[in-house]
């Protein structure tokens, strides 16, 4: 359902991907659909509900990020400290990542 009515492309009552999808919204939309459309159950899609899901996610992230932000301000004068040299286990883990992405790092970091 869309806004309480059955979807109908012939009547133009549909949600077109280009209306709601962008590189910034694809994960929010995926999460929203996962939360609101369990298999085998008809649900109603509204853009307002999608915006509410997005707002809730941002609130969760902002609350989650607030603690490390406060620690950085208090303990390091607002500047993220240098991580320093990597431990051998860190280097080994990074080497495994490089193997998975082709070795030059461009797909992950490029």
VMD Tcl script that draws the C-alpha trace (Angstrom):
set ca {
  {0.00 0.00 0.00}
  {1.10 3.58 -0.62}
  {-0.47 6.30 1.49}
  {-3.34 3.93 2.30}
  {-4.12 3.02 -1.32}
  {-3.12 0.08 -3.48}
  {-0.06 0.74 -5.62}
  {-0.89 1.32 -9.27}
  {1.67 2.28 -11.86}
  {-1.06 2.82 -14.46}
  {-2.64 5.48 -12.21}
  {0.78 6.90 -11.33}
  {0.25 5.88 -7.70}
  {3.69 4.46 -7.03}
  {7.03 5.31 -5.52}
  {9.66 5.56 -8.20}
  {13.21 4.78 -7.19}
  {14.57 8.10 -8.39}
  {12.12 9.88 -6.06}
  {13.48 8.30 -2.88}
  {16.90 6.87 -3.75}
  {20.23 8.61 -3.71}
  {23.66 7.55 -2.48}
  {22.70 9.17 0.85}
  {19.30 7.50 1.24}
  {19.72 3.95 -0.03}
  {20.66 2.46 3.35}
  {17.90 4.33 5.20}
  {15.33 3.11 2.67}
  {16.65 -0.45 2.92}
  {16.41 -0.31 6.73}
  {12.94 1.25 6.63}
  {11.62 -1.41 4.26}
  {13.19 -4.13 6.39}
  {11.50 -2.72 9.49}
  {8.09 -2.12 7.94}
  {7.61 -4.92 5.41}
  {7.92 -8.32 6.99}
  {7.41 -11.11 4.49}
  {3.85 -12.20 4.04}
  {2.27 -9.11 5.59}
  {0.79 -6.17 3.70}
  {1.92 -2.80 5.02}
  {1.48 0.83 4.09}
  {4.43 2.89 2.81}
  {4.41 6.63 3.41}
  {7.15 9.15 2.89}
  {6.42 10.55 6.36}
  {7.14 7.14 7.91}
  {10.38 6.96 5.90}
  {11.38 10.40 7.24}
  {10.57 9.27 10.79}
  {12.82 6.23 10.36}
  {15.60 8.49 9.06}
  {15.16 10.90 11.99}
  {15.26 8.06 14.52}
  {18.46 6.65 12.99}
  {20.12 10.07 13.09}
  {19.09 10.55 16.72}
  {20.52 7.12 17.62}
  {23.80 7.88 15.83}
  {24.09 11.35 17.33}
  {23.47 10.00 20.82}
  {25.97 7.19 20.23}
  {28.59 9.62 18.92}
  {28.10 12.11 21.74}
  {30.06 10.08 24.32}
  {33.29 9.78 22.32}
  {32.91 13.42 21.26}
  {32.75 14.49 24.91}
  {35.77 12.30 25.78}
  {37.82 13.80 22.94}
  {36.92 17.31 24.08}
  {37.68 16.56 27.73}
  {40.77 14.36 27.42}
  {42.39 15.62 24.22}
  {41.41 19.27 23.90}
  {38.96 18.55 21.09}
  {41.54 16.92 18.78}
  {41.46 13.24 17.93}
  {44.79 11.78 19.08}
  {47.17 10.07 16.67}
  {46.68 6.31 16.74}
  {50.42 5.69 16.85}
  {52.13 2.65 15.40}
  {50.07 -0.44 14.66}
  {50.49 -3.65 16.60}
  {51.48 -6.80 14.64}
  {47.91 -8.12 14.85}
  {46.62 -4.85 13.34}
  {49.10 -5.08 10.46}
  {48.12 -8.71 9.80}
  {44.42 -7.81 9.77}
  {45.04 -4.94 7.35}
  {47.06 -7.27 5.11}
  {44.08 -9.65 4.95}
  {41.83 -6.74 3.99}
  {44.23 -5.72 1.21}
  {44.19 -9.25 -0.18}
  {40.38 -9.21 -0.29}
  {40.21 -5.89 -2.17}
  {42.97 -6.49 -4.65}
  {46.06 -5.33 -2.84}
  {46.29 -1.63 -3.68}
  {43.63 -0.33 -1.29}
  {41.82 1.72 -3.92}
  {38.45 0.00 -3.55}
  {38.39 0.60 0.19}
  {40.32 3.82 0.60}
  {40.57 5.28 -2.90}
}
mol new
graphics top color blue
foreach p $ca { graphics top sphere $p radius 0.5 }
foreach p [lrange $ca 0 end-1] q [lrange $ca 1 end] { graphics top cylinder $p $q radius 0.2 }
display resetview
